[in-house]
Amino acid sequence: MTNPHAPDLSGTVALVTGASRGIGEAAARHLAACGAAVVLAARSERDIERIASEIAAAGGTASAVACDVADGASVEAAVRHAVETHGRLDALVNNAGLIEPIGRLAEIDPAAWAKVIDVNLKGVFLGLRHALPVMLEQGGGTIVNVSSGAAHRALEGWSHYCASKAGVLRLTEAAQVEYGDRGIRSLGMSPGTVATEMQRSIKRSGLNPVSELDWEAHIGPEWPARAIAFLLTPAADAWLGRDFTLKTPEERAAMGMPER
C-alpha cells in the first residue's frame, strides 16, 4: 500500500514556485525525498541554489532557476529549464504568493494591491499557460495550485489576497474542465494557517481574527508539503478540479495526517 506521507514519485519532474522558503521550500524538499526531480523557482536565486544543493547532498535531484511568476518570459524560461535539465515536466506546484501590504480597501496603495494580484493570480495563470502545452504534448501532468480558505470568504485587510485566491480556485476548476480529458490533473491545496513568515506579517497587522492566533495554532509547512505529494498521486483523484483542504477530518485522514 502506498504511504500517503511519502508516495513513490520516482521518474516525476516537478517545478515548484516560491521555493525559497515556507511551503514552497518544504514541498521541494519533500518531493525530492519522495524521488522526484525538483526544480526550485523563486526570485531569491541564492536561497534556491542553496536549498537545491542541500537536496542534492542528501541524495536527491534538484536544480534552481530564478523566476518572477508575474513575468511571462520568466515563467516560460523556468518551464524550459525544467524540460532541458530534467527531460520533461510532470508537475507544477503554483505556490508563490504574497499577502503584504495588509490594509483596508480605502487605505491600501493601489499599486501594492495590484502587485499581490499579479503574483497570486496572474502568476498562477502564467504557470498554467506555459506548463500546459508541455504536459499536453507529453500526454498528461498534474497542476497543484496552493489555495486558501480565503478563496471562500472575505477577511478584513485581505481584499487582494481573498480576491486572488478566489480567482485561483476558478483557474483550478477551469484547467480541469478544459484539459481533464487530455490527461491533465488540476487540484487546489488549501492548508489552513501555516507557521511561515506570512503568518508573522499577519500577526503584525493586528487585523481580523487570524492575526490573533497563537503561533502554536498553526501547522508546520511539512504538512502542506506532504499534501502536495499526495495530490500528485491517483489517490487524490476525488479532488480533481477543486480544493483539497487540511481542515476536514476526512481529508486529513486521506493523506495520513493526525487530527492534531
Disulfide bonds with the S-S distance in Angstrom:
none
